[in-house]
């Protein structure tokens, strides 16, 4: 791309300009455009301080949209756009707190069926690209909306300009595994990292002890599947409000497939033309990381380029005990290709697809077992791995396209994680 170079500003010079513009945004009256709306929240930090009887079951969250940096597993640092968590930050501080706060994936949004959800999005601007005035949105992919205005499609709803905010309102009526992303210039903003995990837990989890669910008989009699919450040892968590307990699970791991094209990100950082048609994700990732970073618990170390913030906070390490039922909430937001994810030695039972329980037209069970799943951007699977009778040990979940088991020029890495099963 060197021959296309049209601008030779050094990154530090642009940062200084960016910081100056951001300080202007802080002191300008435009700062008043940031408003967190959350029932019962008295100080604008998106955390309710008092109960609001009009909203008995609700959640609030505040996301910042801006830029930041990631480190790939081979050490390569790439520039990104993305979402960071501003929940707990007073609204007057959110511009400063949100700058260079982009995460990959974005902060996980975990909701309960029946919630009202108040999601404030603040556009904190691009500190490294102050020449960009891009608005941002949040689009809940596949989610049934009452109002198009909160759908995040920039041509049919509001998008959020720099230095301002919008509170999205959702009635969370359906459970399942969704995903969210910015829908402004989606190919670019999604490649750059404006992606996150989103799922809704089943209302069935909250049934009182002893509730009779239905007549389906579970394969394992220990689970007493006709009764919810009857035994704390077997858990009371279900992927769907299935009516029969067949989607019960013990351990839940969300895994989002994707990839980054480092050349595209470098071109963005260096204010060069973006190579859309040449896009090639040479860094395949699970939850924003390539193997072996995928199995690091918790956050990766803070990025100095992002002002000391941690930017890769979602591990893809799967840990369980023999006998556990592991729920993998698998979603894909890749913009360039399909992926095949293979589980070696541990059959996967698919119980849901694209946030729908797998049931036939007359309610019959359509679950099936497989050792590989193929999915593209915007698709999700809910998969249960039953470890009853499985030998303790380390198993692998990995891309069947073996060229994706790499981190850039480094062989052996990429789209792979470990399922660690102990006695
Ligand atoms: Cu965006």
Boltz pocket constraint, residues with backbone or C-beta under 6 A from the ligand:
constraints:
  - pocket:
      binder: B
      contacts: [[A, 65], [A, 134], [A, 135], [A, 136], [A, 137], [A, 182], [A, 183], [A, 184], [A, 189], [A, 194]]
      max_distance: 6.0
